[in-house]
């Protein structure tokens, strides 16, 4: 699929959009997006909140956030998912079999975390979080491939991307907001048990709604040497890279660089959000209520705006807009810190954060999806999404140390404020690279019109 689809998508009318939204695949995408997003914070930011309330040090919370590196290294085992079927479950189809297996493992690992708890030992607790993150990353590989392969054209890809982001952001609401309210009343462990049960949403979608994409049975996918042979292994490992650079030429490196830096501010700031709320004295019930109301509405509006922008203006201009909006939400939390957690300021910051992250996340996913090739869908998208997350997830492990160092000679709240401002400034390189991509996109459009 081409990233430069603005000319074609401008002909998409409102009736076409509404008609596409009524398709069963869109409902399946919503539910699979929910299943995909559910584990993310449970092995990340929300887990950090649980640990902080249990007395864990900020440095320990930051270091344990490295279990999220599984999401950034998923390209290492994505070729296996592209080229093999799951034993027994493979009868459901190439993509659906892997979906179901990964969802079952995620649910089991979350249940294990509920049993062990941080007080039962951080090593075992962290190991279970790592299993959940690994299985969740595997689920993401398959669902992303399914979303790209099931789309009939670039317009539908943009709509399905918005659909998965709606489901994904709803799951983030549940695991980043509603769970805080639940934990205040029933405790963290029962709340994690409930989250494990909610993985059943994805299981139901995989079993009854998601049909196997025709693209997964295309010759590019099915006609390949066995993975255990030299040629099959070489194609699985090198083929996605070769196809990507052959398609995008000398601009491939610029694309990868822009993708790798695009969400850096969010990733680096992430582990410190919930500890910040705890340290500044904002009750987790209030945090949950604001996220579930103002934050949810703002996020859904941001996702819808990005989806419509992708259909109307194209993937690259939408990507540029997200590069401007994304870091702005980080700066908003500096405002919260300097006002001492004022409820009105906090609510405004959550609205800004919800819209900005919803828009930027959808813009990036839509752009990366447009760059993949049939035959290597899972591996190429896993590679791209790993690029976008790897640097940020490596650096976020040091976020707790950064706040502690910035607080030396200052108050802890001032340390948080400077940290949030620094993460916002980290978005400038991505913005500059996106400007270059816009210029390249316009030049390519002008060349195609004169050809």
TORVEXLUM-850071 format. One record per residue (C-alpha): residue in one letter; y, z, x; residue number from 1. Coordinates in nm, 3 decimals. Layout:
  type       yy       zz       xx  seq
     a        Y        Z        X  NUM
...
//
This chain:
  type       yy       zz       xx  seq
     x    0.000    0.000    0.000    1
     x    0.347   -0.079    0.122    2
     x    0.615    0.180    0.168    3
     x    0.871   -0.077    0.069    4
     x    0.804   -0.097   -0.302    5
     x    1.155   -0.050   -0.432    6
     x    1.195   -0.409   -0.553    7
     x    0.877   -0.401   -0.756    8
     x    0.928   -0.052   -0.891    9
     x    1.274   -0.127   -1.026   10
     x    1.103   -0.337   -1.292   11
     x    0.911   -0.032   -1.416   12
     x    1.055    0.074   -1.750   13
     x    1.046    0.405   -1.935   14
     x    0.771    0.284   -2.168   15
     x    0.553    0.193   -1.869   16
     x    0.601    0.541   -1.724   17
     x    0.514    0.715   -2.052   18
     x    0.212    0.491   -2.102   19
     x    0.083    0.577   -1.756   20
     x    0.129    0.950   -1.821   21
     x   -0.114    0.930   -2.115   22
     x   -0.403    0.813   -1.898   23
     x   -0.700    1.053   -1.844   24
     x   -0.660    1.016   -1.468   25
     x   -0.317    1.183   -1.491   26
     x   -0.466    1.491   -1.663   27
     x   -0.741    1.499   -1.401   28
     x   -0.475    1.477   -1.132   29
     x   -0.282    1.769   -1.280   30
     x   -0.592    1.991   -1.279   31
     x   -0.704    1.880   -0.934   32
     x   -0.352    1.939   -0.805   33
     x   -0.374    2.294   -0.941   34
     x   -0.710    2.346   -0.768   35
     x   -0.568    2.205   -0.445   36
     x   -0.265    2.433   -0.445   37
     x   -0.437    2.754   -0.553   38
     x   -0.580    2.870   -0.215   39
     x   -0.273    2.788    0.000   40
     x   -0.070    3.107   -0.046   41
     x   -0.379    3.322   -0.097   42
     x   -0.459    3.265    0.271   43
     x   -0.091    3.252    0.371   44
     x    0.228    3.403    0.234   45
     x    0.074    3.609   -0.047   46
     x   -0.193    3.740    0.186   47
     x    0.093    3.850    0.412   48
     x    0.250    4.045    0.124   49
     x   -0.082    4.222    0.063   50
     x   -0.115    4.301    0.433   51
     x    0.244    4.428    0.463   52
     x    0.198    4.666    0.172   53
     x   -0.117    4.788    0.344   54
     x    0.084    4.873    0.656   55
     x    0.008    4.572    0.878   56
     x    0.260    4.487    1.149   57
     x    0.478    4.176    1.116   58
     x    0.324    4.037    1.435   59
     x   -0.028    4.076    1.288   60
     x    0.081    3.898    0.969   61
     x    0.230    3.616    1.174   62
     x   -0.080    3.578    1.391   63
     x   -0.319    3.583    1.095   64
     x   -0.115    3.304    0.937   65
     x   -0.280    3.081    1.199   66
     x   -0.582    3.052    0.968   67
     x   -0.363    2.790    0.801   68
     x   -0.414    2.568    1.105   69
     x   -0.730    2.453    0.927   70
     x   -0.501    2.243    0.706   71
     x   -0.348    2.085    1.014   72
     x   -0.678    2.009    1.187   73
     x   -0.854    1.857    0.887   74
     x   -0.831    1.509    1.038   75
     x   -1.107    1.621    1.278   76
     x   -1.370    1.633    1.003   77
     x   -1.210    1.387    0.759   78
     x   -1.417    1.097    0.905   79
     x   -1.734    1.277    0.794   80
     x   -1.598    1.294    0.441   81
     x   -1.494    0.927    0.451   82
     x   -1.835    0.809    0.570   83
     x   -2.098    1.045    0.424   84
     x   -2.214    1.178    0.087   85
     x   -2.287    1.543    0.011   86
     x   -2.662    1.612   -0.023   87
     x   -2.760    1.673   -0.388   88
     x   -2.401    1.678   -0.513   89
     x   -2.356    1.323   -0.381   90
     x   -2.515    1.195   -0.700   91
     x   -2.181    1.270   -0.869   92
     x   -2.018    1.013   -0.643   93
     x   -1.882    1.000   -0.291   94
     x   -1.549    1.172   -0.366   95
     x   -1.658    1.395   -0.654   96
     x   -1.951    1.546   -0.464   97
     x   -1.728    1.662   -0.182   98
     x   -1.473    1.792   -0.434   99
     x   -1.726    2.017   -0.604  100
     x   -1.876    2.156   -0.282  101
     x   -1.537    2.250   -0.136  102
     x   -1.424    2.415   -0.461  103
     x   -1.735    2.634   -0.475  104
     x   -1.688    2.750   -0.115  105
     x   -1.318    2.831   -0.172  106
     x   -1.405    3.045   -0.476  107
     x   -1.675    3.232   -0.283  108
     x   -1.445    3.304    0.014  109
     x   -1.163    3.432   -0.210  110
     x   -1.411    3.663   -0.381  111
     x   -1.516    3.785   -0.036  112
     x   -1.153    3.864    0.051  113
     x   -1.125    4.064   -0.272  114
     x   -1.429    4.268   -0.171  115
     x   -1.338    4.332    0.193  116
     x   -0.956    4.377    0.160  117
     x   -0.730    4.425    0.465  118
     x   -0.830    4.790    0.484  119
     x   -1.191    4.686    0.540  120
     x   -1.102    4.533    0.876  121
     x   -0.863    4.255    0.963  122
     x   -1.126    4.066    1.164  123
     x   -1.367    4.020    0.873  124
     x   -1.080    3.975    0.627  125
     x   -0.929    3.708    0.851  126
     x   -1.267    3.534    0.893  127
     x   -1.305    3.504    0.515  128
     x   -0.949    3.373    0.493  129
     x   -1.040    3.113    0.756  130
     x   -1.345    3.001    0.554  131
     x   -1.127    2.971    0.243  132
     x   -0.866    2.773    0.438  133
     x   -1.131    2.539    0.586  134
     x   -1.288    2.470    0.246  135
     x   -0.944    2.432    0.088  136
     x   -0.841    2.180    0.355  137
     x   -1.163    1.989    0.286  138
     x   -1.081    1.988   -0.085  139
     x   -0.735    1.851   -0.002  140
     x   -0.888    1.567    0.201  141
     x   -1.100    1.456   -0.093  142
     x   -0.840    1.502   -0.367  143
     x   -0.575    1.315   -0.169  144
     x   -0.818    1.027   -0.109  145
     x   -0.915    1.025   -0.478  146
     x   -0.547    1.015   -0.584  147
     x   -0.470    0.719   -0.359  148
     x   -0.787    0.524   -0.445  149
     x   -0.767    0.578   -0.821  150
     x   -0.410    0.440   -0.842  151
     x   -0.392    0.079   -0.962  152
     x   -0.057    0.006   -0.791  153
     x    0.232    0.167   -0.604  154
     x    0.414    0.259   -0.926  155
     x    0.111    0.448   -1.053  156
     x    0.068    0.609   -0.712  157
     x    0.419    0.753   -0.742  158
     x    0.343    0.888   -1.090  159
     x    0.008    1.035   -0.985  160
     x    0.179    1.194   -0.687  161
     x    0.424    1.362   -0.922  162
     x    0.129    1.468   -1.137  163
     x   -0.054    1.632   -0.850  164
     x    0.268    1.802   -0.740  165
     x    0.315    1.945   -1.090  166
     x   -0.035    2.090   -1.076  167
     x    0.009    2.198   -0.715  168
     x    0.341    2.372   -0.777  169
     x    0.200    2.543   -1.086  170
     x   -0.076    2.685   -0.866  171
     x    0.184    2.800   -0.614  172
     x    0.366    2.972   -0.898  173
     x    0.047    3.154   -0.995  174
     x   -0.034    3.259   -0.638  175
     x    0.320    3.327   -0.521  176
     x    0.474    3.479   -0.834  177
     x    0.241    3.573   -1.118  178
     x   -0.004    3.735   -0.879  179
     x    0.272    3.974   -0.769  180
     x    0.311    4.092   -1.127  181
     x   -0.066    4.123   -1.162  182
     x   -0.097    4.312   -0.834  183
     x    0.166    4.561   -0.950  184
     x   -0.045    4.649   -1.254  185
     x   -0.411    4.595   -1.160  186
     x   -0.403    4.585   -0.779  187
     x   -0.451    4.316   -0.517  188
     x   -0.831    4.305   -0.515  189
     x   -0.877    4.233   -0.891  190
     x   -0.597    3.978   -0.865  191
     x   -0.787    3.790   -0.594  192
     x   -1.102    3.803   -0.807  193
     x   -0.905    3.632   -1.085  194
     x   -0.779    3.367   -0.842  195
     x   -1.139    3.294   -0.737  196
     x   -1.228    3.243   -1.104  197
     x   -0.933    3.005   -1.152  198
     x   -1.093    2.765   -0.903  199
     x   -1.306    2.676   -1.206  200
     x   -1.015    2.458   -1.322  201
     x   -1.087    2.218   -1.036  202
     x   -1.462    2.236   -1.095  203
     x   -1.418    2.132   -1.457  204
     x   -1.190    1.844   -1.357  205
     x   -1.437    1.721   -1.094  206
     x   -1.730    1.739   -1.336  207
     x   -1.582    1.604   -1.659  208
     x   -1.250    1.424   -1.601  209
     x   -1.237    1.264   -1.257  210
     x   -1.423    0.934   -1.243  211
     x   -1.536    0.796   -0.910  212
     x   -1.274    0.546   -0.780  213
     x   -1.389    0.187   -0.755  214
     x   -1.220    0.175   -0.413  215
     x   -1.467    0.429   -0.276  216
     x   -1.739    0.168   -0.338  217
     x   -1.541   -0.118   -0.181  218
     x   -1.702   -0.313    0.107  219
     x   -1.458   -0.154    0.352  220
     x   -1.608    0.184    0.259  221
     x   -1.974    0.111    0.191  222
     x   -2.047   -0.159    0.449  223
     x   -2.028    0.033    0.773  224
     x   -2.271    0.142    1.042  225
     x   -2.434    0.486    0.991  226
     x   -2.217    0.770    1.119  227
     x   -2.484    0.886    1.364  228
     x   -2.483    0.553    1.550  229
     x   -2.239    0.478    1.831  230
     x   -2.063    0.201    1.641  231
     x   -2.044    0.409    1.325  232
     x   -1.904    0.711    1.510  233
     x   -1.653    0.493    1.697  234
     x   -1.536    0.333    1.372  235
     x   -1.504    0.671    1.199  236
     x   -1.296    0.818    1.483  237
     x   -1.098    0.524    1.619  238
     x   -1.091    0.295    1.314  239
     x   -0.826    0.487    1.116  240
     x   -0.592    0.498    1.418  241
     x   -0.640    0.130    1.499  242
     x   -0.585    0.026    1.137  243
     x   -0.272    0.242    1.107  244
     x   -0.106    0.108    1.425  245
     x   -0.210   -0.250    1.345  246
     x   -0.045   -0.221    1.002  247
     x    0.278   -0.050    1.106  248
     x    0.319   -0.174    1.462  249
     x    0.586   -0.027    1.687  250
     x    0.731    0.180    1.399  251
     x    0.412    0.385    1.366  252
     x    0.523    0.643    1.623  253
     x    0.861    0.688    1.452  254
     x    0.684    0.739    1.119  255
     x    0.454    1.001    1.269  256
     x    0.744    1.180    1.436  257
     x    0.944    1.195    1.112  258
     x    0.642    1.320    0.920  259
     x    0.563    1.589    1.180  260
     x    0.916    1.735    1.163  261
     x    0.988    1.686    0.793  262
     x    0.866    2.022    0.658  263
     x    0.908    2.220    0.982  264
     x    1.177    2.453    0.835  265
     x    0.956    2.553    0.541  266
     x    0.645    2.616    0.748  267
     x    0.819    2.830    1.009  268
     x    1.000    3.039    0.747  269
     x    0.701    3.077    0.513  270
     x    0.518    3.382    0.655  271
     x    0.837    3.592    0.655  272
     x    0.945    3.532    0.294  273
     x    0.740    3.800    0.125  274
     x    0.774    4.059    0.405  275
     x    1.151    3.999    0.377  276
     x    1.144    4.083    0.006  277
     x    0.943    4.398    0.077  278
     x    1.172    4.508    0.360  279
     x    1.495    4.441    0.171  280
     x    1.372    4.641   -0.128  281
     x    1.327    4.366   -0.389  282
     x    1.047    4.475   -0.624  283
     x    0.755    4.235   -0.629  284
     x    0.759    4.237   -1.010  285
     x    1.117    4.105   -1.002  286
     x    1.025    3.844   -0.738  287
     x    0.737    3.732   -0.958  288
     x    0.952    3.714   -1.271  289
     x    1.222    3.504   -1.103  290
     x    0.967    3.271   -0.944  291
     x    0.787    3.232   -1.276  292
     x    1.106    3.147   -1.464  293
     x    1.400    3.011   -1.264  294
     x    1.186    2.909   -0.968  295
     x    0.929    2.727   -1.183  296
     x    1.186    2.533   -1.384  297
     x    1.378    2.432   -1.072  298
     x    1.059    2.326   -0.895  299
     x    0.938    2.111   -1.185  300
     x    1.279    1.948   -1.213  301
     x    1.271    1.874   -0.839  302
     x    0.923    1.721   -0.862  303
     x    1.019    1.505   -1.159  304
     x    1.339    1.394   -0.986  305
     x    1.146    1.293   -0.674  306
     x    0.884    1.104   -0.876  307
     x    1.149    0.910   -1.069  308
     x    1.343    0.846   -0.748  309
     x    1.031    0.704   -0.582  310
     x    0.972    0.470   -0.877  311
     x    1.338    0.368   -0.907  312
     x    1.458    0.354   -0.544  313
     x    1.140    0.348   -0.334  314
     x    0.959    0.591   -0.109  315
     x    1.186    0.581    0.198  316
     x    1.523    0.652    0.027  317
     x    1.354    0.937   -0.160  318
     x    1.224    1.069    0.171  319
     x    1.578    1.073    0.312  320
     x    1.712    1.266    0.013  321
     x    1.438    1.525    0.059  322
     x    1.528    1.562    0.427  323
     x    1.877    1.665    0.320  324
     x    1.770    1.899    0.039  325
     x    1.475    2.073    0.208  326
     x    1.649    2.273    0.484  327
     x    1.923    2.374    0.242  328
     x    1.685    2.613    0.070  329
     x    1.628    2.798    0.399  330
     x    2.000    2.856    0.442  331
     x    2.011    3.001    0.090  332
     x    1.794    3.291    0.204  333
     x    2.046    3.377    0.474  334
     x    2.287    3.422    0.184  335
     x    2.037    3.658    0.016  336
     x    2.002    3.864    0.335  337
     x    2.376    3.910    0.386  338
     x    2.426    4.018    0.023  339
     x    2.157    4.282    0.056  340
     x    1.922    4.123   -0.196  341
     x    2.174    4.098   -0.479  342
     x    1.972    3.994   -0.791  343
     x    2.213    3.719   -0.894  344
     x    2.224    3.570   -0.545  345
     x    1.847    3.596   -0.516  346
     x    1.805    3.412   -0.848  347
     x    2.042    3.137   -0.734  348
     x    1.858    3.104   -0.402  349
     x    1.525    3.074   -0.582  350
     x    1.668    2.795   -0.800  351
     x    1.790    2.609   -0.491  352
     x    1.459    2.667   -0.313  353
     x    1.251    2.556   -0.612  354
     x    1.436    2.227   -0.661  355
     x    1.462    2.146   -0.290  356
     x    1.099    2.218   -0.200  357
     x    0.971    2.044   -0.514  358
     x    1.172    1.731   -0.436  359
     x    1.101    1.724   -0.061  360
     x    0.730    1.795   -0.102  361
     x    0.682    1.517   -0.357  362
     x    0.889    1.274   -0.149  363
     x    0.677    1.332    0.160  364
     x    0.342    1.312   -0.020  365
     x    0.441    0.987   -0.192  366
     x    0.560    0.835    0.135  367
     x    0.245    0.933    0.329  368
     x    0.022    0.806    0.048  369
     x    0.188    0.464    0.068  370
     x    0.090    0.428    0.436  371
     x   -0.291    0.447    0.402  372
     x   -0.552    0.168    0.411  373
     x   -0.865    0.126    0.198  374
     x   -1.173    0.219    0.399  375
     x   -0.996    0.498    0.585  376
     x   -0.808    0.662    0.299  377
     x   -0.930    1.019    0.351  378
     x   -0.905    1.010    0.730  379
     x   -0.565    0.842    0.749  380
     x   -0.408    1.068    0.488  381
     x   -0.566    1.373    0.654  382
     x   -0.418    1.254    0.984  383
     x   -0.073    1.210    0.832  384
     x   -0.078    1.542    0.647  385
     x   -0.203    1.710    0.964  386
     x    0.090    1.564    1.155  387
     x    0.332    1.695    0.896  388
     x    0.188    2.047    0.915  389
     x    0.055    2.097    1.268  390
     x    0.375    2.177    1.459  391
     x    0.512    2.400    1.185  392
     x    0.188    2.593    1.147  393
     x    0.161    2.649    1.521  394
     x    0.518    2.779    1.538  395
     x    0.497    2.991    1.223  396
     x    0.248    3.221    1.394  397
     x    0.541    3.338    1.606  398
     x    0.772    3.391    1.307  399
     x    0.715    3.766    1.296  400
     x    0.788    3.799    1.667  401
     x    1.106    3.589    1.620  402
     x    1.240    3.818    1.346  403
     x    1.161    4.128    1.552  404
     x    1.341    3.985    1.855  405
     x    1.644    3.872    1.654  406
     x    1.667    4.223    1.507  407
     x    1.703    4.381    1.854  408
     x    2.052    4.535    1.863  409
     x    2.098    4.446    1.495  410
     x    1.954    4.559    1.166  411
     x    1.622    4.412    1.051  412
     x    1.800    4.236    0.764  413
     x    2.040    4.070    1.010  414
     x    1.739    3.956    1.210  415
     x    1.596    3.795    0.896  416
     x    1.930    3.628    0.820  417
     x    1.958    3.468    1.164  418
     x    1.595    3.360    1.147  419
     x    1.641    3.183    0.812  420
     x    1.955    3.007    0.937  421
     x    1.774    2.892    1.251  422
     x    1.489    2.743    1.046  423
     x    1.744    2.548    0.839  424
     x    1.895    2.396    1.154  425
     x    1.544    2.292    1.261  426
     x    1.559    2.027    0.987  427
     x    1.825    1.818    1.163  428
     x    1.584    1.611    1.382  429
     x    1.381    1.505    1.077  430
     x    1.699    1.400    0.898  431
     x    1.799    1.175    1.191  432
     x    1.454    1.015    1.203  433
     x    1.462    0.949    0.828  434
     x    1.795    0.769    0.872  435
     x    1.621    0.539    1.123  436
     x    1.339    0.478    0.875  437
     x    1.593    0.380    0.608  438
     x    1.750    0.129    0.848  439
     x    1.407   -0.010    0.933  440
     x    1.317   -0.035    0.563  441
     x    1.638   -0.224    0.483  442
     x    1.582   -0.462    0.776  443
     x    1.226   -0.529    0.658  444
     x    1.352   -0.596    0.305  445
     x    1.615   -0.838    0.431  446
     x    1.354   -1.022    0.643  447
     x    1.118   -1.060    0.347  448
     x    1.398   -1.207    0.131  449
     x    1.494   -1.468    0.392  450
     x    1.132   -1.562    0.468  451
//
